[in-house]
Amino acid sequence: MKLILAPMEGLTDPIMRDVLTHVGSFDWCVTEFIRVTNSILPDHVYYNYCPELKSNGCTAAGTPVHVQFLGNDAFMLAENAKRAVALGAPAIDLNFGCPAKTVNKHKGGAILLDEPDVIHELVKAVRQAVPSHIPISAKMRLGYLDENHTLENAHAIEDAGANWLTVHARTKADGYTPPAYWEKIYPIQEALKINVIANGEIWNNQHAKACIEQSGCQDLMIGRGAVTTPDLTQCIRKGSNEALMQWKDLVELQIRFLNGQSKTELGMVGRYKQWLGMMSKAYPEAKQVWNNVKRLKQIDEIIEQLY
C-alpha cells in the first residue's frame, strides 16, 4: 500500500509537508498547484512552492515531493514541467480537480473535465516534453457538474501516457461536502491499466479500509485527515482506529511548525491557528490550547503555552 500526502492549496505548504513527513510514513507528497498561464515561470516561483528542489526533491525526512501544475496551455505546461524537472522535480502531476470558482472561470482545474480531448492534449504534451524516466501523473474528480465524462477523462489521461491517476471521489459540484463516493472509483480502476489512487474523506483507519474495499484501489491519497491526525499514515499501516501519538509528542511537532520559514510572523501565527483548529477534531487538548492562544500574535508567546 502506498500512502500519499495530498496537494491542498493554503494547507499542505512546504512547512506542513516538512512536519507531516517528519512524523508520517508517506511514500510521496505533492505540492500545492503552480498556476501556468502564458510564460515560463522564473526559478524563484518553483523554489517558493517547492523549496525541496534544493534538497534532491525531498523533504528533510527524505520524502519525495512531486510538483503539481494547473493550466490549459499545452505548450506552456510542457515547458514549465521541463524546467521543474531540470531544477530537480522527481515527478510532475497535473491538476484537473481544483473546484475553485476563480480557477474554473479561467478554464483551469475541474472545469476541464467537460473536455476530455483537451485533458488528453495537456497530459500528452507534458509527457512528451519530460524525460521518460520522470513519472507524469494527473489528479481528477469524478466530473465537473456531472459524471458524464468520468471514464472518458480517465482513458484520456492514460492514453496520453500518464503513469498513474489519482481520483477524488466527488464532482466539482459536490465540493468537499461528505460523503466521498469511493465506490464510483471502482469502474475507473477496473477500466484502466495504469494504477489508480483513491482520494477523499479518509479521516481514519476505518475510512481507509472502507475506501480500499469500495474503490478497489490499493493506494490512497490523504489530505485533511493527515493534517488533523498527523500520524494517520502510521495508524493506517498498523491498523489502529485511534491516533497513536499522544498530545505531548505533538508539542515538539507544533514547535517545529512554528519555527518554519514564513514571510511574516503574523502569517505563521494564522497558519498555526488554522492547523490547531483542525487538530481539535482529534485531540481535546488542542481545544484548550486554542482557548489559550486565540488572541496571541507572537510565536514565542504561543510556544510558551504549549509547555
Secondary structure, 3 states (H helix, E strand, C coil): CCEEECCCCCCCCHHHHHHHHHHCCCCEEECCCEECCCCCCCHHHHHHHCHHHHHCCECCCCCEEEEEEECCCHHHHHHHHHHHHHCCCCCEEEEECCCCHHHHHCCCHHHHHHCHHHHHHHHHHHHHHCCCCCCEEEEEEEECCCCCCHHHHHHHHHHCCCCEEEEEEEECCCCCCCCCCHHHHHHHHHHCCCEEEEECCCCCHHHHHHHHHHHCCCEEEECHHHHHCCCHHHHHHHCCCCCCCCHHHHHHHHHHHHCCCCCCHHHHHHHHHHHHHHHCCCCHHHHHHHHHHCCCCCHHHHHHHHC
